[in-house]
């Protein structure tokens, strides 16, 4: 695929650490090219530990700190936390409004989110419901939300958050990718960012094992791209510039 024309990126993910798994290598690559990247985390991460004795307030703050550390590794400019309760996300008007607000505030050329149609991957993984619900709200925020003045007008337009036309949209965690980013030079940064989520690494396997799995997945995506990549991240691409280009 030819390179896309964009300078700013806004990534939406449900939980702390999702952005790194979703597009950590891509974010590191884009940052190295001078692109501005901001990340929106929808939930507070409070369901990210199975120990019943863990203090929830400590966990929420810890996961925020880990997300900031991971984002710094990748070159992300800022992280916005919406604070919805982890594990209880719905495609609500409140969530759509909050996503639209961040799109209009940051005015990105490219937005990245999760494919809400992904219920499972083969027979290995059933997708988290927060992922699907955030994906549904994300698509509604992209269209029609980002450009439609009457939607949540009193809370957005009347407060100075005017419409913004997005150029490009990528959906990750998808079973049908058609756009691939070569992250071969940035795999180490991706793994380092994932490893920054120390509270989650203790819940999962050893960091080294996670790194091997991330590399294995990157290799599988690279093979699916039919390009000469060692590691890649795959997305479904929506290019909203094509219609504009056809009119000019």
Residue pairs with C-beta under 8 A, 6 or more apart in sequence:
1 179
1 180
1 237
4 110
4 168
4 237
4 239
5 109
5 167
5 241
6 35
6 108
6 109
6 110
6 167
6 168
7 34
7 35
7 36
7 109
8 35
8 36
8 37
8 38
8 106
8 107
8 108
8 109
8 110
9 27
9 30
9 35
9 36
9 37
9 38
9 108
9 109
9 110
9 111
9 112
10 37
10 38
10 39
10 40
10 102
10 103
10 106
10 108
10 110
10 111
10 112
11 19
11 22
11 23
11 27
11 37
11 38
11 39
11 40
11 111
11 112
11 113
12 40
12 42
12 99
12 102
12 111
12 112
12 113
12 114
12 134
12 138
12 141
13 19
13 22
13 39
13 40
13 41
13 42
13 113
13 114
13 134
14 41
14 42
14 43
14 89
14 114
14 128
14 130
14 131
14 133
14 134
15 41
15 42
15 43
15 45
15 48
15 86
15 128
15 130
16 41
16 45
16 48
16 63
16 64
16 66
16 67
16 70
16 197
16 200
17 66
17 67
17 70
17 194
17 197
17 200
18 41
18 114
18 131
19 27
19 39
19 41
19 67
19 70
19 71
20 70
20 74
20 190
20 193
20 194
20 196
20 197
21 194
21 214
22 112
22 114
22 172
22 173
22 233
23 112
23 170
23 172
23 181
23 233
23 235
24 70
24 74
24 183
24 186
24 189
24 190
24 193
24 194
25 181
25 183
25 186
25 187
25 189
25 190
25 218
25 231
25 233
26 112
26 181
26 183
26 186
26 233
27 37
27 39
27 74
27 75
27 76
28 73
28 74
28 75
28 183
28 186
28 189
28 190
28 193
29 181
29 182
29 183
29 185
29 186
30 37
30 75
31 37
31 74
31 75
31 76
32 75
32 186
36 77
37 74
37 75
37 76
37 77
38 76
38 77
38 78
38 79
38 80
38 106
38 108
39 67
39 71
39 76
39 78
39 79
39 80
40 79
40 80
40 82
40 99
40 102
41 67
41 79
41 80
41 81
41 82
42 82
42 84
42 89
42 95
42 130
42 134
43 82
43 83
43 84
43 85
43 86
43 87
43 89
43 130
44 60
44 63
44 81
44 83
44 84
44 85
44 86
45 59
45 60
45 63
45 64
45 67
45 86
46 56
46 59
46 60
46 85
46 86
46 87
47 86
47 87
48 59
48 63
48 86
48 199
48 200
48 203
49 59
49 199
49 203
50 203
59 199
62 199
63 197
63 199
63 200
64 79
64 81
66 196
66 197
66 198
66 199
66 200
67 79
67 81
67 197
68 79
69 196
70 193
70 194
70 196
70 197
71 79
71 193
73 189
73 192
73 193
73 196
74 189
74 190
74 193
80 102
82 95
82 98
84 95
86 130
87 130
89 95
89 129
89 130
89 133
89 134
90 133
91 133
91 136
91 137
91 140
92 137
93 152
95 133
95 134
95 137
96 137
96 140
96 141
96 145
96 152
97 151
97 152
97 155
97 156
99 137
99 138
99 141
99 145
100 141
100 145
100 146
100 151
100 152
100 156
100 161
101 155
101 156
101 161
103 111
103 141
103 142
103 145
103 146
103 164
103 166
104 146
104 156
104 161
104 162
104 163
104 164
105 161
107 164
108 166
109 166
109 167
109 168
110 166
110 167
110 168
110 169
110 170
111 138
111 142
111 166
111 168
111 169
111 170
112 169
112 170
112 171
112 172
112 235
113 134
113 135
113 138
113 139
113 142
113 169
113 170
113 171
113 172
114 131
114 132
114 134
114 135
114 138
114 171
114 172
114 173
115 135
115 171
115 172
115 173
115 174
115 175
115 236
116 131
116 132
116 133
116 134
116 135
116 136
116 138
116 139
117 135
117 174
117 175
118 127
118 131
118 132
118 135
118 173
118 174
118 175
119 126
119 127
119 132
120 126
120 127
121 127
121 175
127 173
131 173
135 171
135 173
142 166
142 169
142 238
144 151
145 151
146 163
146 164
146 165
146 166
147 163
147 164
147 165
148 163
149 157
149 162
149 163
157 163
165 240
166 240
167 239
167 240
167 241
168 237
168 238
168 239
168 240
168 241
169 237
169 238
169 240
170 179
170 235
170 236
170 237
170 238
171 235
171 236
171 238
172 233
172 234
172 235
174 234
174 235
174 236
176 236
177 221
177 224
177 225
177 234
177 235
177 236
178 235
178 236
178 237
179 234
179 235
179 236
179 237
180 221
180 222
180 224
180 225
180 227
180 229
180 232
180 233
180 234
180 235
181 232
181 233
181 234
181 235
182 222
182 227
182 229
182 231
182 232
183 190
183 218
183 229
183 231
183 232
183 233
184 222
184 229
184 230
184 231
184 232
187 214
187 215
187 218
187 230
187 231
190 214
190 218
191 210
191 211
191 214
191 215
194 210
194 211
194 214
195 201
195 207
195 210
195 211
201 207
201 210
204 210
205 213
215 231
218 230
218 231
218 232
218 233
219 230
219 231
221 231
221 232
221 233
221 234
222 229
222 230
222 231
222 232
224 232
224 234
225 232
225 234
